[in-house]
Each structure stands twice: as structure tokens, then as C-alpha cells.
Amino acid sequence: MTTPDLHQFWQQTLSDWQASGLSGAAYCKQESLVYHRFVYWRQKLTGSEEPSKPVQARSGFARVAPIPDAGAGLTVSLPGGVSITGLHAGNIDLLGAVLRQL
């Protein structure tokens, strides 16, 4: 395809997408289009992106509360119900490695 043909193809594709009411990803899947090409041409021809979901800001702090009779070691409870238990001086480096991955 020549460059003018590509422009025309993607102009029509973007018009069809907007009329569909689908998200960009859903439209590309339905039409067997490569999503990153769709995004490239949408930005190139319209100068805009599909609205993204708002990102929830993190404070960087975690709530720490003592647990009565924590004889088995430290327990760290993270948002979403994840708990890391049995931490002690011998494996505290493991906690740091896990938290860096989050």
C-alpha cells in the first residue's frame, strides 16, 4: 500500500471504530487488526489517545500493626488480602526482595 492508501485506510478504519462504540482493543480484535498499529495511526491522524483508566496514587507507606503473641515471627498483611508470615531476622532480606517486586 502507498502512503496515501494507508492514510485513507486508517481514516476509514478510525471512523468505523468511532461509530462502533467499542474500545480500540475490542474493535481491533473484532476486525483482526494489530492493536499497536491502530494506536499508531490513531495518534498520527487524530493526535489523540483513547482515554485511559485513572491511576490510583500510592503513598509509598504501608500500615503496620502489632499482632498479639506473634511468637511465630512477623506477619505483613498487604492490600488485597495478601499476607506474608513467619518473617524473622534470618529471612528478613526475603521480605525486602518480595516488596521490591510489588
C-alpha positions in Angstrom: 0.0 0.0 0.0 1.2 3.5 -0.7 1.3 6.2 2.0 -1.9 7.9 0.7 -3.6 4.5 0.6 -2.6 3.8 4.2 -3.9 7.2 5.3 -7.2 6.5 3.6 -7.5 3.0 5.0 -6.8 4.2 8.6 -9.0 7.2 8.3 -11.9 4.9 7.3 -10.9 2.4 10.0 -10.9 5.1 12.7 -14.3 6.4 11.5 -15.7 2.9 11.6 -14.2 2.3 15.1 -15.7 5.5 16.5 -19.1 4.6 15.1 -18.8 1.1 16.6 -18.8 2.3 20.2 -16.2 -0.4 21.0 -12.9 0.1 22.8 -9.9 0.3 20.5 -8.7 -3.1 21.7 -12.1 -4.8 21.2 -12.5 -3.2 17.7 -9.1 -4.5 16.7 -9.8 -7.9 17.9 -13.2 -8.0 16.1 -11.6 -6.7 12.8 -8.4 -8.7 13.1 -6.2 -5.6 13.3 -2.9 -5.3 15.1 -3.6 -3.1 18.1 -0.3 -1.2 18.2 -0.7 -0.2 14.5 -4.2 1.0 15.3 -2.8 3.1 18.2 0.0 4.5 16.0 -2.4 5.6 13.2 -5.0 6.9 15.7 -2.3 9.2 17.2 -0.9 10.1 13.8 -4.2 11.0 12.2 -6.1 12.4 15.2 -3.4 13.4 17.6 -5.3 11.8 20.5 -5.3 8.6 22.5 -8.1 6.5 23.8 -8.9 7.7 27.4 -7.0 5.6 29.9 -8.2 4.4 33.3 -7.3 6.7 36.2 -4.3 5.5 38.1 -4.7 5.4 41.9 -1.9 7.2 43.6 0.2 5.2 46.1 1.6 6.9 49.2 4.5 4.5 49.4 3.6 3.6 53.0 2.0 0.5 54.4 0.0 0.2 57.6 1.9 -1.7 60.3 0.1 -3.0 63.4 1.4 -5.3 66.1 -0.2 -8.7 66.4 -0.5 -10.0 70.0 1.6 -13.1 70.7 3.5 -13.0 67.4 5.8 -15.8 68.5 5.9 -17.4 65.1 7.5 -14.3 63.6 6.4 -11.2 61.9 3.3 -11.1 59.6 3.0 -8.5 56.9 -0.6 -8.0 55.5 -0.8 -6.3 52.2 -3.8 -4.7 50.4 -5.8 -7.3 48.5 -5.6 -9.9 51.3 -2.0 -11.0 50.7 -0.2 -11.9 53.9 3.5 -12.8 54.4 4.0 -14.7 57.6 6.8 -16.3 59.5 9.3 -13.5 59.0 12.3 -13.3 61.4 15.8 -11.9 61.4 17.1 -14.9 59.4 14.8 -14.3 56.4 14.1 -10.5 56.5 16.1 -10.0 53.3 13.5 -12.1 51.6 10.8 -9.6 52.6 12.8 -6.8 51.0 13.1 -8.8 47.8 9.4 -9.5 47.7 8.4 -5.9 48.4 10.7 -4.6 45.7 8.8 -6.8 43.2 5.4 -5.2 44.1 
